[in-house]
């Protein structure tokens, strides 16, 4: 009957619309760029105020870390182009600086820091793949370079700060949602933990 055919046509249309991917927000790239620039500027200002070395390394790192945090919060993923690309870029800068100054200690510290942080995160990933994604392990390479270039001994400080903040946030989410099976992106907490370790090095 015509009415049945019309209902089927409407139902088919509604299902097609429901399966259609949402239109991309054209304002998002502009917002991400603005936040990245703001992060880079804040890092640069912090260096100028404290008159500490490592300005170039930290500014370049911020250009990778801010987008990583934004993507992880929105999409629960950490793109290889940012994690591995950032790691390669920072190591190259440290190698160039070491070649120019003859001081390779920051580069060797960065390599050891990357191996230490990524290794510890890999162990957690293998123990609980659902609790620790492999993207976090690759982020550990980038953060280990940043922290290790100051001191490899700051790697445990960074991980402890990240774990503590992540645990507190997890408890807050469980209480808020009244559920135990809540999940949260761990990348932002790793970044905050690394930033806290670098700040600790500056204060010390």
C-alpha positions as CSV (number, residue, x, y, z in Angstrom):
1,X,0.0,0.0,0.0
2,X,1.2,3.6,-0.6
3,X,1.2,4.4,3.2
4,X,3.5,1.4,3.9
5,X,5.9,2.4,1.1
6,X,6.0,6.0,2.4
7,X,6.8,4.8,5.9
8,X,9.6,2.6,4.6
9,X,11.0,5.4,2.6
10,X,10.9,7.7,5.6
11,X,12.5,5.0,7.8
12,X,15.3,4.4,5.2
13,X,16.0,8.2,5.0
14,X,16.2,8.5,8.8
15,X,18.5,5.5,9.1
16,X,20.7,7.0,6.4
17,X,20.9,10.3,8.2
18,X,21.7,8.6,11.4
19,X,24.6,6.7,9.8
20,X,25.9,9.9,8.1
21,X,29.1,11.2,9.7
22,X,28.8,14.5,11.4
23,X,29.9,17.5,9.4
24,X,33.4,18.6,10.5
25,X,33.6,21.7,12.7
26,X,35.4,24.2,10.5
27,X,36.3,26.3,13.5
28,X,38.2,23.4,15.2
29,X,41.5,23.8,13.2
30,X,41.5,27.5,13.9
31,X,40.9,26.9,17.6
32,X,43.6,24.2,17.7
33,X,46.1,26.6,16.0
34,X,45.2,29.4,18.4
35,X,45.7,27.1,21.5
36,X,49.0,25.8,20.1
37,X,50.3,29.3,19.5
38,X,49.2,30.4,23.0
39,X,51.0,27.4,24.5
40,X,54.2,28.2,22.6
41,X,54.0,31.8,23.6
42,X,53.5,30.9,27.3
43,X,56.5,28.5,27.2
44,X,58.6,31.2,25.6
45,X,57.5,33.8,28.2
46,X,58.2,31.4,31.1
47,X,61.8,30.9,29.7
48,X,62.3,34.6,29.3
49,X,61.1,35.3,32.9
50,X,63.2,32.5,34.5
51,X,66.2,33.1,32.2
52,X,66.8,29.4,31.7
53,X,68.4,27.5,28.9
54,X,66.5,25.1,26.6
55,X,64.2,27.7,25.1
56,X,64.2,26.3,21.6
57,X,63.7,22.7,22.8
58,X,60.7,23.6,25.0
59,X,59.1,25.9,22.4
60,X,59.3,23.2,19.7
61,X,58.1,20.6,22.2
62,X,55.1,22.7,23.0
63,X,54.2,22.9,19.3
64,X,53.9,19.1,19.3
65,X,52.4,18.6,22.8
66,X,49.5,21.0,22.7
67,X,47.9,19.4,19.6
68,X,48.6,15.9,21.1
69,X,46.7,16.8,24.2
70,X,43.8,18.3,22.2
71,X,43.5,15.2,20.0
72,X,43.7,12.8,22.9
73,X,41.0,14.6,24.8
74,X,38.7,14.7,21.8
75,X,39.4,11.4,20.0
76,X,41.3,9.2,22.5
77,X,44.3,8.8,20.2
78,X,47.8,10.1,19.9
79,X,48.9,10.4,16.2
80,X,52.3,9.0,15.3
81,X,53.1,12.1,13.3
82,X,53.1,14.1,16.5
83,X,54.6,11.6,19.0
84,X,57.3,10.1,16.8
85,X,57.7,13.2,14.7
86,X,58.2,15.3,17.8
87,X,60.7,12.8,19.2
88,X,62.8,12.8,16.0
89,X,62.7,16.6,15.8
90,X,63.8,17.2,19.3
91,X,66.6,14.6,19.1
92,X,67.8,16.3,15.9
93,X,67.8,19.7,17.6
94,X,69.7,18.3,20.6
95,X,72.2,16.6,18.2
96,X,72.8,19.9,16.3
97,X,73.3,21.8,19.6
98,X,75.6,19.1,20.9
99,X,77.7,19.3,17.7
100,X,77.8,23.0,17.8
101,X,78.8,23.3,21.5
102,X,80.6,20.0,22.0
103,X,78.4,19.1,24.9
104,X,76.5,15.9,24.2
105,X,75.3,15.3,27.7
106,X,71.7,16.7,27.0
107,X,71.5,14.4,23.9
108,X,72.6,11.3,25.8
109,X,70.3,12.2,28.7
110,X,67.4,12.6,26.2
111,X,68.1,9.2,24.7
112,X,68.2,7.5,28.1
113,X,65.1,9.4,29.3
114,X,63.2,8.3,26.2
115,X,64.1,4.7,26.7
116,X,63.4,4.8,30.4
117,X,60.0,6.5,30.2
118,X,58.8,4.5,27.1
119,X,60.1,1.3,28.7
120,X,58.2,1.8,31.9
121,X,55.0,2.7,30.0
122,X,55.5,-0.3,27.7
123,X,55.6,-2.6,30.8
124,X,52.3,-1.1,32.0
125,X,50.9,-1.5,28.5
126,X,51.9,-5.2,28.3
127,X,50.5,-5.8,31.8
128,X,47.2,-4.1,31.0
129,X,46.6,-3.1,27.3
130,X,43.1,-1.8,28.1
131,X,44.5,0.5,30.8
132,X,47.5,1.8,28.9
133,X,47.4,2.4,25.2
134,X,50.4,2.0,22.9
135,X,50.0,5.6,21.9
136,X,50.9,6.5,25.5
137,X,54.1,4.5,25.1
138,X,55.1,6.4,22.0
139,X,54.2,9.7,23.8
140,X,56.7,8.5,26.5
141,X,59.5,8.6,23.9
142,X,58.7,12.3,23.3
143,X,58.3,13.2,26.9
144,X,61.4,11.2,27.9
145,X,63.5,13.2,25.5
146,X,62.2,16.5,27.1
147,X,62.7,15.3,30.7
148,X,65.8,13.3,30.1
149,X,67.6,16.2,28.5
150,X,67.5,17.9,31.9
151,X,68.1,14.8,34.0
152,X,67.2,11.1,33.6
153,X,66.5,11.1,37.3
154,X,63.4,13.2,36.7
155,X,61.7,10.5,34.7
156,X,60.3,8.8,37.8
157,X,59.1,12.2,39.0
158,X,57.2,12.8,35.8
159,X,55.6,9.4,35.9
160,X,54.7,9.6,39.5
161,X,53.1,13.0,39.0
162,X,51.2,11.7,35.9
163,X,50.0,8.6,37.8
164,X,48.8,10.6,40.8
165,X,46.9,13.1,38.7
166,X,45.4,10.4,36.6
167,X,44.3,8.4,39.6
168,X,42.7,11.4,41.2
169,X,40.9,12.3,38.0
170,X,39.7,8.7,37.7
171,X,38.3,8.7,41.2
172,X,36.5,12.0,40.5
173,X,34.9,10.6,37.4
174,X,33.8,7.4,39.1
175,X,32.2,9.4,41.9
176,X,30.6,11.8,39.4
177,X,29.2,9.0,37.1
178,X,28.7,6.5,40.0
179,X,30.4,3.9,37.9
180,X,33.7,2.0,38.2
181,X,34.2,1.3,34.5
182,X,35.0,4.9,33.5
183,X,38.0,5.6,31.3
184,X,40.0,8.7,30.6
185,X,42.8,9.7,28.2
186,X,46.1,9.4,30.0
187,X,48.1,11.5,27.5
188,X,47.3,14.9,29.0
189,X,48.3,13.6,32.5
190,X,51.6,12.4,31.1
191,X,52.2,15.8,29.6
192,X,51.4,17.5,32.8
193,X,53.6,15.2,34.8
194,X,56.5,15.9,32.4
195,X,55.9,19.6,32.7
196,X,55.9,19.3,36.5
197,X,59.2,17.4,36.4
198,X,60.8,20.1,34.2
199,X,59.4,22.8,36.5
200,X,60.9,20.9,39.5
201,X,64.3,20.9,37.7
202,X,64.0,24.7,37.1
203,X,63.1,25.3,40.8
204,X,65.9,23.0,42.0
